[in-house]
Amino acid sequence: MLADQLLRDLGLHRGQELGLMHLRDSSPACQTELFEVLDSNSRPSPGMVRRLEKPGLVERAPDPRDGRHPGGRGRQILTAAEWEPPNSVH
């Protein structure tokens, strides 16, 4: 499938782009919010979020809400795919 190939070319797995786009629009987000975007049909898994954090797609920031925002690699992908809004905050 073309969409899967495009995601692989960006180093993403299916569904991770949804997490990045959610953070672009609603950053920072707590783990629960991010999980709901990534997989609303199964039990919450911190591993899903860690898989975004490990390659730098998402960064954990000190925040009372345990907020996450696009990481360095995540920002690169959003920009490369033209998913970055013009007034985004880094």
N, C-alpha and C positions, 0 to 999 in steps of 0.2 A: 504494500500500500504506500502511496506517495507520501502521505502525512507521516507515517512511521519512519520512512527514509529521511525526510527532512529533520525530524526530531533527532534521529541517530546522528545525522551530520552535525547537529548542534551539541551533541553529547547529552541529550535528554532522553528519558524514558517516557512513554505515554502517560499523560496526566501531570507530569512535572511542569509543563508549560502553563497549565491552569493555575498551579500554585504561584508561579512567577508573575503571571498576569494579575492574580488577585493581590499579591504584595505590591505590585506597581500601583494599583488603584487604591489599596487600603493599608498601606504600610504605616506604622508597624502593625503586625497582627499577632495575636497569641497563638500558641500551638493548637488549641482547640479550633479556632477559626480556620487556620491553615489546613488542619486535618479534614474539616468539613468540606473544603474545596477539593482536596486531593482524593478523598474516598469516603463518600457519605453512606456507603452500603455495608461496611464492615466495622469491626471493633477498632477503636483508636489504637494506633501503633506509633510510639515515639520513633521507631526505626524509619518510618516513612519520612519524617521530618529530618532525621539524621542523614538520610540519603541525599537530601538537598543541601544540608550543611557541610558534609564532608568534602565535596568537590568545590565548595565556595559559591554554590548557587544561592544560598540563603545564609545570612549571618544572624547570630543571636546577639542582641544588644541589651545592655542593662536597661531594664524598663519595669516599672511596677506591674505591667500587664504581661511580662515575659514576651515582649514584642520581637518579631522577626521582620527583616526587610531584605530586599534582594542583595545578595553578596556580590563581591567583585566579579566573579565568573557569571553570576546570574544577570548582573547589569550589562556585561558584555554581550550575552546572548539576547537580552531584551533589545539592546541597541542594534545588534547585527540583524535581528529579525524585524526591525522597525516597530517593535512593540513598546518602545520607550516614549512616554508622553513628553512633550516639549518642555514642560515646567517641572520635571521630576526632581526630587531632592535626593542628593547622594550623601 
